[in-house]
Amino acid sequence: MFFAVGVFFPALMLHGQSPLYIYTDNLVNGFQDWSWATRSMTNTSPVHSGSDSISVSDGTYEGISFHQSDFNTSLYTNLTFWANGGSSGGQQLGVYLSLDTNDQSGVTLSPLLPKNAWQQYTVSLASLGAANATNLARITIWMTSGSGTYYLDDIQLGPAVAPPLVHLGVNATNTLRSADARWFGLNTATWDGELGNAQTLPMVEAAGIEAFRWPGGSTSDGYHWASDISGNDTFINLVTNAGVGTNCFVTVNYGSGTSNEAAAFVKFLNITNHCNIGNWEVGNECYGGWEEDNNHPEHDPYLYAERAAGYISLMRAADPTIKVGVVVVPGEDGQPNTNNEYATNPITGQVHQGWTPVMFNTLSNLGVMPDFVIYHDYPQYTATGNAWEPNSPDSDPLLLQVADTPSVLWTDWASAAANLRQQITDYLGPQGTNIQLCVTENNSDAGAMGRQSTSVVNALYLADSLSQLMKTEFNSYVWWDLHNGSDTTGDFDPTLYGWRSNGDYGVLNGSDVPYPTYYAEKLMQSFVRPGDTILNATSDSQALSAYAARKADGSLAMLVINKTPTNILSGQISLTNFVPTAGGVVRSYGITQDEETRTNGPAAAQDIYTNAVSVASLYTNSFPPYSLTLFTFEPVASQLSLSSVSAGQVVLSLQGQSGAPYVIESSTNLTSWTIVSTNTLSGSMTTVTNTVSPASPAQYWRAVWLP
């Protein structure tokens, strides 16, 4: 079965998409200065626009170079910048790009730089060998001839024209995996003074949160639970009232604690207080120098594995029903914290010193297998006040391509999952088959909180990140976090979208007022729930991402994310092996709702927009800039007909949508109906046999779909 309806707006002007700025008075969008020429990034005269430009005072072959983690260029067509030859003029510039670490062939520019005047240069990415590349990492401008100081300003990648029509599709039978309740999690913290607010539980329940993590990231490795009974009581109340204990995660103290303390914590929460916490982590990011660690040597994978083995043994003894996990990083050479321990990969024969191989090898030698491994990812980092680099480390456009762009840096979930599974297979062998992969921390930035954290962009990132993770074998996704606190020391560069004057990684502020990320969590519960199935949706544009799920009730949900800040994008949705009925529901959240918050609009206008519509009007919806749009397609109505009648039996023929459950009901008066059976079609038709008594009165049957 194939069903397609186009969404096309011929009167809509196709504006260019947004440029990717590189230098606008300072480096932006996370680009770093990797130049080797003598330069100043804060030159005040001459400037092409704004307050600053780049002055370059070295001679021939000296380069100005900008580095960024590998990113996708499909939304951009050219490199453009302005240059001024200064008092001498006559210099000639060249440009080349690097894909990952591989320099591409360069281009020599003309005309020569003018004397004391500005000239714009535009070079196509195709001529630089980087059109539609997935791994552009470096942009270099250098002087090929001439001398004297010259100046650069307003450097950017020019945007491609917005696509006239994006093709979105999903095959209802192309299933990837079943949904896990632990995907809908929030971190909580012992330092969260608002955790016990009267509104906190209703707010998280309204958002569909199914899991919590305690006691709070790096705090865990300095946390002695017996000294914080009051804080634990607050957490206990939250978990028990929400009824989600088996999905929750608790991190025990590795850095300054003991295995006995950890086992006692298990008993306190699960045996004494009946929380039934299902998942327990041995430490938090124990590989990192930022983590408290009183062990000697500290942050050592061999010692961590030895001690973790003792933790696992005592914690399982305290409650045999729990699962215990250990911390890992992707890459066999990731976080090499020791010069004394090595691990030889038994499959490749190569020797590695990375945290995960040494830790796995030690656990294997001890005969201890964890139940799951724990991975954390933050694609950006901002030091307080941007002290590490005089630029803007956060990037809206690059953040929104992280989750679905394969990277050797493991910033996308698919690459990270594949690498971690490979390490488990290589180092732990068949015994590691049942070890699960879990993510218990994710947000856009791990450092100082800036404008992006409280903007619609972070809400889009949450939805995009979680949706991509659902396509992998990761079995949990715990966002950082519920409440975090207001901050103004992060990145507030004007190239970032947003209007709030504070940063905050929480989904709620201290008064339980929602940020955009809260509404993203809330929308996701309408997209997929435990018991649903993830489908493999497709899109032919990175600007408009599509994800899909088959609901347990037989309906089909498609989430569409417009990642552009200014373009209304048009799409054509094709549904294969699914025929919808005339009705459907559309839900959306984005700039429109966030603007209602900014202007103190009605509370309902700030929340997720929901509307029941006909299929025809459903498909006429466009995709607004920076928005999440969720379609829920109901399965086609069933048809019930009489197939045959014999003594004591009536055989009915039921037609409908494959995978949809239809309820057959019977009645003797067409008023009162009784459920006879529920039938989930494996094809488009099935037969149902009902036993009837010859003495019974006239009997009627009907089939209905019940969401």
SULLIN-V450544 format. One record per residue. N is the residue number from 0. RES is the residue in one letter. SS is DSSP state (H for helix, E for strand, L for the rest). OMEGA is omega in whole degrees, -180 to 180 (NA if undefined). Layout:
<<N,RES,SS,OMEGA> <N,RES,SS,OMEGA>>
This chain:
<<0,M,L,-179> <1,F,E,-178> <2,F,E,-178> <3,A,E,174> <4,V,E,-179> <5,G,E,172> <6,V,L,-175> <7,F,L,-177> <8,F,L,-175> <9,P,L,-179> <10,A,L,-177> <11,L,L,179> <12,M,L,-178> <13,L,L,178> <14,H,L,172> <15,G,E,177> <16,Q,L,-174> <17,S,L,176> <18,P,L,172> <19,L,E,-178> <20,Y,E,178> <21,I,E,178> <22,Y,E,174> <23,T,L,-172> <24,D,L,174> <25,N,L,175> <26,L,E,-178> <27,V,L,177> <28,N,L,173> <29,G,L,178> <30,F,L,-179> <31,Q,E,-179> <32,D,E,177> <33,W,L,-176> <34,S,L,173> <35,W,L,175> <36,A,L,172> <37,T,L,-171> <38,R,E,170> <39,S,E,179> <40,M,E,-177> <41,T,E,177> <42,N,E,-175> <43,T,L,179> <44,S,L,-1> <45,P,L,175> <46,V,L,176> <47,H,L,176> <48,S,L,179> <49,G,L,-173> <50,S,L,-173> <51,D,L,172> <52,S,E,177> <53,I,E,173> <54,S,E,-179> <55,V,E,-171> <56,S,L,178> <57,D,L,-175> <58,G,L,-175> <59,T,L,177> <60,Y,L,174> <61,E,L,-170> <62,G,E,168> <63,I,E,-171> <64,S,E,-178> <65,F,E,-176> <66,H,E,175> <67,Q,E,174> <68,S,E,-176> <69,D,E,177> <70,F,E,-175> <71,N,L,-177> <72,T,L,-171> <73,S,L,180> <74,L,L,-175> <75,Y,E,-176> <76,T,E,-175> <77,N,E,170> <78,L,E,180> <79,T,E,178> <80,F,E,177> <81,W,E,-180> <82,A,E,-178> <83,N,E,-176> <84,G,L,179> <85,G,L,-173> <86,S,L,-180> <87,S,L,-177> <88,G,L,175> <89,G,L,179> <90,Q,L,175> <91,Q,E,-178> <92,L,E,172> <93,G,E,-179> <94,V,E,167> <95,Y,E,-179> <96,L,E,178> <97,S,E,173> <98,L,E,-169> <99,D,L,179> <100,T,L,-175> <101,N,E,179> <102,D,E,178> <103,Q,L,178> <104,S,L,-176> <105,G,L,179> <106,V,E,173> <107,T,E,-172> <108,L,L,171> <109,S,L,6> <110,P,L,174> <111,L,L,-179> <112,L,L,180> <113,P,L,179> <114,K,L,176> <115,N,L,178> <116,A,L,-177> <117,W,E,178> <118,Q,E,177> <119,Q,E,177> <120,Y,E,178> <121,T,E,-177> <122,V,E,-179> <123,S,E,177> <124,L,L,178> <125,A,L,-180> <126,S,L,180> <127,L,L,177> <128,G,L,-175> <129,A,L,177> <130,A,L,178> <131,N,L,176> <132,A,L,178> <133,T,L,-171> <134,N,L,174> <135,L,E,-174> <136,A,E,-173> <137,R,E,179> <138,I,E,-175> <139,T,E,174> <140,I,E,-176> <141,W,E,-180> <142,M,E,-180> <143,T,E,176> <144,S,E,179> <145,G,L,-180> <146,S,L,179> <147,G,L,-179> <148,T,L,174> <149,Y,E,-171> <150,Y,E,178> <151,L,E,179> <152,D,E,174> <153,D,E,-178> <154,I,E,-178> <155,Q,E,168> <156,L,E,-178> <157,G,E,-175> <158,P,E,170> <159,A,L,175> <160,V,E,179> <161,A,L,-178> <162,P,L,180> <163,P,L,-178> <164,L,L,178> <165,V,E,-180> <166,H,E,180> <167,L,E,-177> <168,G,E,174> <169,V,E,174> <170,N,E,-174> <171,A,L,178> <172,T,L,-179> <173,N,L,-175> <174,T,E,179> <175,L,E,-178> <176,R,E,175> <177,S,E,-177> <178,A,L,179> <179,D,L,-179> <180,A,H,-177> <181,R,H,175> <182,W,H,-172> <183,F,L,-172> <184,G,E,175> <185,L,E,171> <186,N,E,171> <187,T,L,-173> <188,A,L,179> <189,T,L,178> <190,W,L,-180> <191,D,L,-179> <192,G,L,-179> <193,E,L,-176> <194,L,L,-178> <195,G,L,178> <196,N,L,-178> <197,A,H,-176> <198,Q,H,-174> <199,T,H,-179> <200,L,H,178> <201,P,H,-179> <202,M,H,-179> <203,V,H,176> <204,E,H,178> <205,A,H,178> <206,A,L,177> <207,G,L,-179> <208,I,L,-175> <209,E,L,-176> <210,A,E,175> <211,F,E,175> <212,R,E,-173> <213,W,E,11> <214,P,L,172> <215,G,L,171> <216,G,H,-177> <217,S,H,174> <218,T,H,-173> <219,S,H,-175> <220,D,H,171> <221,G,H,-170> <222,Y,L,175> <223,H,L,-168> <224,W,H,-177> <225,A,H,178> <226,S,H,-177> <227,D,L,-180> <228,I,H,180> <229,S,H,178> <230,G,H,178> <231,N,H,177> <232,D,H,178> <233,T,H,178> <234,F,H,179> <235,I,H,179> <236,N,H,180> <237,L,H,-176> <238,V,H,-177> <239,T,H,179> <240,N,H,177> <241,A,H,178> <242,G,L,-175> <243,V,L,-172> <244,G,H,-175> <245,T,H,179> <246,N,H,-170> <247,C,L,178> <248,F,E,171> <249,V,E,-180> <250,T,E,-179> <251,V,E,-172> <252,N,L,173> <253,Y,L,-171> <254,G,L,-179> <255,S,L,-177> <256,G,L,-179> <257,T,L,177> <258,S,H,177> <259,N,H,178> <260,E,H,180> <261,A,H,179> <262,A,H,178> <263,A,H,177> <264,F,H,176> <265,V,H,-180> <266,K,H,-178> <267,F,H,-177> <268,L,H,-171> <269,N,H,-177> <270,I,H,-178> <271,T,H,-173> <272,N,L,171> <273,H,L,179> <274,C,L,-180> <275,N,L,176> <276,I,L,-172> <277,G,L,-170> <278,N,E,-176> <279,W,E,-178> <280,E,E,176> <281,V,E,178> <282,G,L,-179> <283,N,L,177> <284,E,L,-175> <285,C,L,178> <286,Y,L,-171> <287,G,L,179> <288,G,L,177> <289,W,L,-174> <290,E,L,176> <291,E,L,-180> <292,D,L,180> <293,N,L,-180> <294,N,L,179> <295,H,L,-2> <296,P,L,-180> <297,E,L,177> <298,H,L,-175> <299,D,L,-176> <300,P,H,179> <301,Y,H,180> <302,L,H,178> <303,Y,H,-179> <304,A,H,179> <305,E,H,-179> <306,R,H,179> <307,A,H,178> <308,A,H,177> <309,G,H,176> <310,Y,H,-176> <311,I,H,-179> <312,S,H,-177> <313,L,H,-180> <314,M,H,176> <315,R,H,177> <316,A,H,179> <317,A,H,178> <318,D,L,-176> <319,P,L,-177> <320,T,L,-173> <321,I,L,170> <322,K,E,-178> <323,V,E,-177> <324,G,E,179> <325,V,E,-176> <326,V,E,-179> <327,V,L,169> <328,V,L,175> <329,P,L,178> <330,G,L,-177> <331,E,L,177> <332,D,L,180> <333,G,L,180> <334,Q,L,178> <335,P,L,-171> <336,N,L,-177> <337,T,L,173> <338,N,L,-171> <339,N,L,-178> <340,E,L,-180> <341,Y,L,174> <342,A,E,177> <343,T,E,178> <344,N,L,-176> <345,P,L,-180> <346,I,L,-176> <347,T,L,-177> <348,G,L,-179> <349,Q,L,-178> <350,V,E,-178> <351,H,E,178> <352,Q,L,-178> <353,G,L,-178> <354,W,H,-172> <355,T,H,178> <356,P,H,-180> <357,V,H,-179> <358,M,H,178> <359,F,H,-179> <360,N,H,179> <361,T,H,178> <362,L,H,180> <363,S,H,179> <364,N,H,179> <365,L,H,-180> <366,G,L,-178> <367,V,L,178> <368,M,L,173> <369,P,L,177> <370,D,L,179> <371,F,E,174> <372,V,E,-171> <373,I,E,-180> <374,Y,E,175> <375,H,E,178> <376,D,E,171> <377,Y,E,-173> <378,P,E,-179> <379,Q,E,175> <380,Y,L,177> <381,T,L,173> <382,A,L,-179> <383,T,H,-179> <384,G,H,-179> <385,N,H,-174> <386,A,L,-174> <387,W,L,-177> <388,E,L,-179> <389,P,L,-179> <390,N,E,177> <391,S,L,-174> <392,P,L,179> <393,D,L,179> <394,S,L,177> <395,D,H,-176> <396,P,H,-179> <397,L,H,175> <398,L,H,-175> <399,L,H,172> <400,Q,H,-176> <401,V,H,-169> <402,A,L,-175> <403,D,L,176> <404,T,L,180> <405,P,L,-175> <406,S,L,175> <407,V,L,178> <408,L,L,177> <409,W,L,-180> <410,T,L,173> <411,D,L,-173> <412,W,H,-177> <413,A,H,180> <414,S,H,-179> <415,A,H,-179> <416,A,H,-179> <417,A,H,-179> <418,N,H,-180> <419,L,H,178> <420,R,H,179> <421,Q,H,179> <422,Q,H,177> <423,I,H,-179> <424,T,H,-176> <425,D,H,-171> <426,Y,H,-177> <427,L,H,175> <428,G,H,-177> <429,P,H,-179> <430,Q,H,-179> <431,G,H,-175> <432,T,L,-174> <433,N,L,178> <434,I,L,-178> <435,Q,E,174> <436,L,E,-178> <437,C,E,172> <438,V,E,-179> <439,T,E,170> <440,E,E,172> <441,N,E,169> <442,N,E,-176> <443,S,E,-173> <444,D,E,-179> <445,A,L,-175> <446,G,L,-179> <447,A,L,-173> <448,M,L,-179> <449,G,L,-172> <450,R,H,-176> <451,Q,H,-175> <452,S,H,-178> <453,T,H,-179> <454,S,L,176> <455,V,H,-179> <456,V,H,-180> <457,N,H,175> <458,A,H,177> <459,L,H,178> <460,Y,H,179> <461,L,H,-178> <462,A,H,-180> <463,D,H,-180> <464,S,H,-180> <465,L,H,-178> <466,S,H,176> <467,Q,H,179> <468,L,H,-179> <469,M,L,-180> <470,K,L,180> <471,T,L,178> <472,E,L,175> <473,F,E,-173> <474,N,E,174> <475,S,E,177> <476,Y,E,-176> <477,V,E,-176> <478,W,E,173> <479,W,L,-5> <480,D,L,-179> <481,L,L,171> <482,H,L,178> <483,N,L,-179> <484,G,L,-177> <485,S,L,-178> <486,D,E,177> <487,T,L,-177> <488,T,L,-178> <489,G,L,-173> <490,D,L,177> <491,F,L,-180> <492,D,L,-178> <493,P,L,176> <494,T,L,179> <495,L,L,178> <496,Y,L,174> <497,G,L,-177> <498,W,L,-179> <499,R,L,-176> <500,S,L,179> <501,N,L,171> <502,G,E,180> <503,D,L,179> <504,Y,L,175> <505,G,L,174> <506,V,L,176> <507,L,E,173> <508,N,L,-175> <509,G,L,177> <510,S,L,-179> <511,D,L,172> <512,V,L,-174> <513,P,E,165> <514,Y,L,179> <515,P,H,-180> <516,T,H,177> <517,Y,H,-178> <518,Y,H,175> <519,A,H,176> <520,E,H,-178> <521,K,H,179> <522,L,H,-176> <523,M,H,179> <524,Q,H,176> <525,S,H,178> <526,F,H,-177> <527,V,L,179> <528,R,L,174> <529,P,L,-177> <530,G,L,177> <531,D,L,-178> <532,T,E,179> <533,I,E,178> <534,L,E,-179> <535,N,L,178> <536,A,L,-178> <537,T,E,173> <538,S,E,179> <539,D,L,175> <540,S,L,177> <541,Q,L,180> <542,A,L,-177> <543,L,E,-177> <544,S,E,-180> <545,A,E,177> <546,Y,E,-176> <547,A,E,177> <548,A,E,173> <549,R,E,-177> <550,K,L,179> <551,A,L,-180> <552,D,L,177> <553,G,L,178> <554,S,L,-179> <555,L,E,-180> <556,A,E,175> <557,M,E,178> <558,L,E,-180> <559,V,E,-177> <560,I,E,173> <561,N,E,-174> <562,K,L,180> <563,T,L,-175> <564,P,L,-173> <565,T,L,-172> <566,N,L,165> <567,I,L,-177> <568,L,E,180> <569,S,L,-178> <570,G,E,173> <571,Q,E,-177> <572,I,E,177> <573,S,E,178> <574,L,E,179> <575,T,E,-178> <576,N,L,173> <577,F,L,177> <578,V,L,-178> <579,P,E,172> <580,T,E,-175> <581,A,E,-175> <582,G,E,177> <583,G,E,-179> <584,V,E,174> <585,V,E,176> <586,R,E,-179> <587,S,E,175> <588,Y,E,178> <589,G,E,-177> <590,I,H,-177> <591,T,H,-179> <592,Q,H,-180> <593,D,H,175> <594,E,H,175> <595,E,H,176> <596,T,H,-179> <597,R,H,-176> <598,T,L,180> <599,N,L,177> <600,G,L,179> <601,P,L,-177> <602,A,H,-179> <603,A,H,-179> <604,A,H,178> <605,Q,H,-175> <606,D,L,178> <607,I,L,177> <608,Y,E,-180> <609,T,E,-180> <610,N,E,173> <611,A,E,-174> <612,V,E,172> <613,S,E,-179> <614,V,H,-178> <615,A,H,-180> <616,S,H,177> <617,L,H,-176> <618,Y,L,177> <619,T,L,176> <620,N,L,173> <621,S,L,-180> <622,F,E,-176> <623,P,L,178> <624,P,L,179> <625,Y,L,-176> <626,S,E,170> <627,L,E,179> <628,T,E,-177> <629,L,E,175> <630,F,E,171> <631,T,E,-178> <632,F,E,177> <633,E,E,-179> <634,P,E,-179> <635,V,L,180> <636,A,L,-178> <637,S,L,173> <638,Q,E,-178> <639,L,E,180> <640,S,E,180> <641,L,E,-179> <642,S,E,179> <643,S,E,178> <644,V,E,175> <645,S,E,-177> <646,A,L,176> <647,G,L,-178> <648,Q,E,172> <649,V,E,180> <650,V,E,-178> <651,L,E,176> <652,S,E,-177> <653,L,E,177> <654,Q,E,180> <655,G,L,-177> <656,Q,L,176> <657,S,L,179> <658,G,L,-179> <659,A,L,177> <660,P,E,177> <661,Y,E,-179> <662,V,E,174> <663,I,E,-179> <664,E,E,179> <665,S,E,-180> <666,S,E,174> <667,T,L,-175> <668,N,L,-178> <669,L,L,178> <670,T,L,179> <671,S,L,-176> <672,W,L,-180> <673,T,E,179> <674,I,E,178> <675,V,E,-178> <676,S,E,172> <677,T,E,-173> <678,N,E,176> <679,T,E,-174> <680,L,L,173> <681,S,L,174> <682,G,L,180> <683,S,L,-177> <684,M,E,173> <685,T,E,176> <686,T,E,-179> <687,V,E,-179> <688,T,E,178> <689,N,E,177> <690,T,E,179> <691,V,L,178> <692,S,L,178> <693,P,L,-177> <694,A,L,-177> <695,S,L,177> <696,P,L,178> <697,A,L,-175> <698,Q,L,-179> <699,Y,E,177> <700,W,E,173> <701,R,E,177> <702,A,E,-179> <703,V,E,172> <704,W,E,-178> <705,L,L,-180> <706,P,L,NA>>
